[in-house]
Amino acid sequence: MGKAPSKSTSRASCVGPKALPLPIFDKLRDRRVILASASPRRKEIFATSDFYPEIVPSTFAEDLPHSRFQGRLADYPIATGAEKAMEVYERLVKDNEYDPPDLVISADTVVIFPPEKDTAEGGQFHGEISEVLEKPINKDEQARSLSLMAGRQLYPTIEAPGFKVQSISASTLVQFYDNSDETIRAYVDSGEGIDRAGGFAIQGLGGVLIEKIDGDYNNCVGFPSAAFWRWISELDADGVFDEAWRE
């Protein structure tokens, strides 16, 4: 995302001593890496890799119209994640052009229900309309979303834009139990999930609503860590960072 005219700022390394001895961690060790999210779950997921980016939450409104992405809903979190990353990068460069970020990591998690493959011609639910389920605005909407998903499958899809707004997409198939209205209302009244895409938290009390998943558990929590590190290592192997950070 650009290179500073010069840098003299000192900071603690974002890579801890227990990180895997992989080339990408050595490459990032003394770089300014930003996580454009206030999510404690994403911060915790990175910490399991002994990686501690600087936290600068994005102020992007996340209000892109869903209708623009109908038929290709997975592009919605791509666009939102990119907007988050660019907002943070541009703000930090404006604050101090001599200390810009070397890498801004952002992510956007949404639930796509029903999965578009199921509503396409020949799909199990052909005729229904897939929609993006984000954070519910109130408990009634949360209960509605959970009722719709009872006994059904969905795709939490996350997009994690990185350098030059390249992105990786990861989807996990979640199978819900055919939860009763009583169970759904009890969960909604617990207060959990109101701030999560789809209205549930798989790592918390919401786990009792879910029968099984197929894919990355961390993707449901908030960030597909394994897929991300493989992808960013591929970018490094392709010379993306060497070219961008050439002195």
Disulfide bonds with the S-S distance in Angstrom:
none
